[in-house]
Amino acid sequence: MTPIVKTIELGDGRSITIETGKLAKQADGSVVVRMNNVVLLATVCAAADAVPGTDFMPLQVEYKEKFASSGRFPGGFIKREGRPSDSEILTSRLVDRVLRPLFPADFHANTIVNVILFSADNDGSGDMPDALAGLAASAALAVSDIPFNGPISEVRVARIDGQFKLNPTSSELKKADMDIMVGATMENIMMVEGEMSEVQESDLLEALKIAHEAIKIQCRAQLELAEMAGKTVKREYCHEENDEELRKDIWDKTYAKAYTEASSANPDKHQREANFKAICEEYIAALDEETAQAKAEMISRYYHDVEKEAMRRSILDEGKRLDGRTTTEIRPIWSEVDYLPGCHGSAIFTRGETQSLTSVTLGTKLDEKIVDDALNQSTERFLLHYNFPPFSTGEARASRGVGRREIGHGNLAHRALKRMLPEEYPYVIRVVSDILESNGSSSMATVCAGTLALMDAGVPIKKPVSGIAMGLITDNKKFAVLSDILGDEDHLGDMDFKVTGTKDGITATQMDIKVDGLPYEILEKALMQAREGRMHILGKIVETLPAPRPELKPNAPRIELMWIPKEFIGAVIGPGGKIIQGMQEETGAIITIEELDGQGRIEIAATNKASIDAAVTKIRSIVAVPEPGEIYRGKVRSIMPYGAFVEFMPGKDGLLHISEIAWKRLDTVEEAGLHEGDEIDVKLLDVDPKTGKFKLSHKVLLEKPEGYEERPERERRPRPESRQGGDNAGRGRDGRHRPDSRRDN
């Protein structure tokens, strides 16, 4: 066995190796990609034939991280990997979005790409495998016979301390103010996704250029690997039947009508769809029934091309969009806050026929999301969930849970907003965007509605954030950049470029390009046009609510933060949680505690100030250091013959000696009327430096009786000589041991 290996030097002492011919040889293509401790296996398999009637590319990309890769057991009772995590789904989408446009348009065989992480850095601070998944998937295609117009690769670019870094480690990434993933071919950028801390458009373009140069090197390595493996010839296939006479007939009889509809400036999405559909139905009605049934799939496919070309020519030749807007015009916007009285914050944002109803819920540490992935064990305090029910597009279809698209759109909105949240904010925040209407750019509506809902909830965000989706129509001679694209302009166009940001810079972006040969000049124009659109939308947002509300809603929990010395954490919790649970029951507050940065961080949450104040008082009494001379209100915990033990601070008992209860002589503690459970004021007289025991007094707080005289200390008499030594010392007349009563007393 002689595997074929290709090495890519990154120029910073690290290298990537791609190996084929050793593992998973029954797949159509398989490679192992290594970078230090990271090991990925990528395989690709495609069916020999397409399923009859399939007119799209049935591609499925699965990225999976094995828990064993970092030496961990999966959680749960089953102890094996289950459904994909959100991070695995997002990585799968990143790879899918680059690969999908590059398969031949007439290739319709089921194709499955699997990328499996088998080894990673155990401490979670090393090289990041998601940046290698695109390279691995493309390399597997390169050494297969599956037709593919690649290769492609993906790299992560981060800006750390003003310097760009390719594929940084996870520890380095924590210091970055820009984190983007870029996918591209040798010639063109195909996909961008990332988050930023208000960077400028020129900085983003510079990062794209740096990424593309690195990707070109990785693509060349794949071409060389394919040649070394002898996989330069791809399989033959025939997945479409075509009838050129039918194609020409459809174009001749429907194009003019479709063009008229495309340029008619109809803002009603459903009416426009019905009008386009009527043109096709009219054509089908003129055919004989047998031909219409036999050619149904081809008619649908050819007419779709007619619609696409009509819409594109109307924009390129006349500057007319489907709804009548100019290329830079934004659809009408209206928004409203405080729409849902039971929520901690809410907002409606409507732009054209796209609408988001978003709510904000504020919670405590108990509401944190616990992340237990193969490479990530952490908690999240800011959650954003995006829901896209079928009724938002008028579909009569049941909703079957959250799909990959919803996870991806929610992640984009999450990235857009998260860097604008205040530092050390005590609340856990959940933002939920429900899309009620959709005609393009619902994720950007989520960003705008999320900004308004956060401000309505009284979350002191640093700056409002707005978002816009840009489109592109080009025939490689002319091009038009479209602001605020419709759903059809996304589907039939050449680019979907989403940009979010504040008045001072970009916070997140996502771009998918469907054509070859997109110059940087067009990207720059799209970014600058997007800025103008963002500023317009931002103006509408601040008209509705110019700043975060100064106060939380009445039904929102109030949280008080406390920091205590680390050594007091156990005292606050108590054995088995007894102390902290008792405080919660007595005060009605929710109390959580954790060790952070060598201190105890305590969150106290309640819907009223009295509960919080009561809890704070109890905690302060626990962590307070007893001071001699201070007076405390204590509770009698036990009665002994020589006095009473009094808990004068939570968890701290001291001895109230019988002689310190009252000025008069007491033979028993009960004579003073003290019983277990009684409360009594005591003064801390002293703390034994050796044992730490506390000496208490009650009588010093009482008025001294008139004429009271202190008893002089009894002098200890010297022992007789016969009792200070000798064999009989300490013995009675009978020679037995006799205790010394003076010594015992």
Secondary structure by P-SEA (a helix, b strand, c coil): cbbbbbbbbcccccbbbbbcccccccccbbbbbbcccbbbbbbbbbcccccccccccbbbbbbbbbcccccccccccccccccccaaaaaaaaaaaaacccccccccccbbbbbbbbccccccccccccccaaaaaaaaaaaacccccccccbbbbbbbccccccccccccccccccbbbbbbbccccccccccccccccaaaaaaaaaaaaaaaaaaaaaaaaaaaaacccbbbbbbcccccaaaaaaaaaccaaaaaaaaacccccaaaaaaaaaaaaaaaaaaccaaaaaaaaaaaaaaaaaaaaaaaaaaaaacccccccccccccccccccccccccccccbbbbcccbbbbbbbbbbccccbbbbbcccccccccbbbbbbbcccccccccccccccaaaaaaaaaaaaacccccccccccbbbbbbbbcccccaaaaaaaaaaaaaaaaacccccbbbbbbbbbbbbcccbbbbbccccaaaaaaccbbbbbbbcccccccbbbbbccccccaaaaaaaaaaaaaaaaaaaaaaaaacccccccccccbbbbbbbbcccccccccccccaaaaaaaaaaccbbbbbbbcccbbbbbbbcccaaaaaaaaaaaaaaacccccccccccccccccccbbbbcccccbbbbbcccccccccccccccccccccbbbbbbbccccccccbbbbbcccccccccccccccccccccccccccccccccccccccccccccccc
